[in-house]
């Protein structure tokens, strides 16, 4: 919330999000309450960066850079490329526990209920996000095995209309 951000400070919060959590596309214009608390960045954050940041909570507060592959071997079984990640503890276990509880509740009882997989025995933690203009929709979340971020929108911004959405055809 803005109150907590005012205690921590916008500059510290911005530096932590950009440098520690790896949200590399944040710009100096994003050093404000709306961008930091609500996700209203000027240029946005990449889907890959969001998935990487959310993986930190699934990984007990340890941040690792995203990677596309782990190792590459040749046809004779010789290791050609080892893409081992650096790891850094960036948030405490207490913070992880609070975040996991909040993100679990967002899927169980909040706006993320469509991502709930309890009927097949998988617990999901995550968070939805929608801009006021409904031109962007996000879901970022994780299970015990996978982390994912999904953005829905258009290259040229336009409202995303969901079938059955209140106030729109099909409701």
Secondary structure as UniProt FT lines:
FT   HELIX           2..8
FT   HELIX           10..15
FT   HELIX           16..20
FT   TURN            24..25
FT   HELIX           28..30
FT   HELIX           33..38
FT   HELIX           47..58
FT   TURN            59..61
FT   STRAND          62..64
FT   STRAND          71..73
FT   TURN            75..76
FT   STRAND          79..82
FT   STRAND          87..89
FT   HELIX           93..108
FT   TURN            111..112
FT   HELIX           113..115
FT   HELIX           118..120
FT   STRAND          125..130
FT   TURN            132..133
FT   STRAND          136..142
FT   STRAND          147..153
FT   TURN            163..164
FT   TURN            166..167
FT   TURN            169..170
//
